[in-house]
Each structure stands twice: as C-alpha cells, then as structure tokens.
Amino acid sequence: MKNDRESGPKTLILTVRVHPRSRKLGVEKLSPQEYKVHVTAPPEKGEANREVVAALAAHFGVPVSRVRILRGEKSRLKIIALELEG
C-alpha cells in the first residue's frame, strides 16, 4: 500500500538575531520560528555567519550543508532555511 505523504526533507524557515563577539556560544529559542544565536566570532569576512550556521546545525542535529542563510548576510537579523529529514 502506498503512503500519500511525501517523505522528502522539510524546510523550516527561521528568523535569527545574531549577537557576534559574545563570550559564549549559544542558541536561544524565543518563539517557534525565532531564535537568538550568540557567537564568539566578529562580524568580519563571514566568520560570524559560519559560526551561526554551525551553531544552528548542531542545535537541530543536522549537517551544516542543510542550513542556509536566505537573507541578511550582512545584518544581525537573518532569515535561515533549515532542511530537516522528512
């Protein structure tokens, strides 16, 4: 018997407020689709962005390749796409 639901990956869209140059790394949930991410890297040459992607990947237990910054690469407020297993 066939299953009508698709079993592909699901994409979760998150709004993330980034706090660069923090003392500690951390991901804090503010609401279902809103997070605050503290990173130790400065906001230079994409360092903070790489740390944000790595922190979110670790928090959600997905590979870094499944986390993308859709909007806000040069801003503290970012829109992130997170691909979850279906």
C-alpha positions as CSV (number, residue, x, y, z in Angstrom):
1,M,0.0,0.0,0.0
2,K,1.3,3.4,-0.9
3,N,1.8,6.3,1.5
4,D,0.2,9.5,0.2
5,R,2.6,11.8,2.2
6,E,5.9,12.7,0.7
7,S,8.9,11.5,2.6
8,G,11.4,14.2,1.3
9,P,13.1,16.8,3.5
10,K,11.1,19.5,5.1
11,T,12.3,23.1,5.2
12,L,11.9,25.2,8.3
13,I,12.3,29.0,7.9
14,L,13.7,30.7,11.0
15,T,14.3,34.3,12.0
16,V,17.6,34.6,13.8
17,R,19.0,37.6,15.7
18,V,22.8,37.2,15.9
19,H,25.0,38.5,18.7
20,P,28.6,38.5,17.5
21,R,31.6,38.7,19.8
22,S,29.7,37.0,22.6
23,R,31.7,35.4,25.5
24,K,29.9,32.1,24.9
25,L,28.3,30.2,22.0
26,G,24.6,29.6,22.4
27,V,21.2,29.2,20.7
28,E,18.2,30.5,22.5
29,K,14.6,29.8,21.3
30,L,12.4,32.9,21.5
31,S,9.3,31.5,19.7
32,P,8.6,28.6,17.4
33,Q,10.4,30.2,14.4
34,E,12.5,32.9,16.2
35,Y,15.9,32.3,17.7
36,K,18.8,34.3,19.2
37,V,22.3,33.0,18.4
38,H,25.4,34.1,20.3
39,V,28.7,33.6,18.5
40,T,32.2,34.4,19.6
41,A,33.4,35.4,16.1
42,P,33.5,39.0,14.9
43,P,31.2,40.0,12.1
44,E,34.1,40.2,9.6
45,K,34.8,38.2,6.4
46,G,31.8,35.9,7.1
47,E,33.2,34.5,10.3
48,A,30.1,35.1,12.4
49,N,27.9,33.7,9.6
50,R,29.9,30.5,9.5
51,E,29.6,30.2,13.3
52,V,25.8,30.9,13.2
53,V,25.3,28.1,10.6
54,A,27.4,25.7,12.6
55,A,25.6,26.5,15.9
56,L,22.2,26.0,14.3
57,A,23.2,22.8,12.6
58,A,24.5,21.5,16.0
59,H,21.4,22.7,17.8
60,F,19.0,21.0,15.4
61,G,21.2,17.9,14.8
62,V,21.6,18.4,11.0
63,P,24.6,18.7,8.8
64,V,26.0,22.2,8.1
65,S,25.1,21.7,4.4
66,R,21.4,21.7,5.4
67,V,21.5,25.2,6.9
68,R,21.4,28.2,4.5
69,I,21.2,32.0,5.1
70,L,18.5,33.2,2.8
71,R,18.6,36.9,3.8
72,G,20.7,39.1,6.0
73,E,24.2,38.0,5.4
74,K,25.5,41.5,6.4
75,S,22.9,42.0,9.1
76,R,22.3,40.8,12.7
77,L,18.8,39.8,11.7
78,K,18.8,36.8,9.4
79,I,16.3,34.6,7.7
80,I,17.6,31.0,7.8
81,A,16.4,27.9,5.9
82,L,16.9,24.7,7.8
83,E,16.3,21.4,5.9
84,L,15.0,18.7,8.2
85,E,14.6,15.0,7.5
86,G,11.1,14.1,6.4
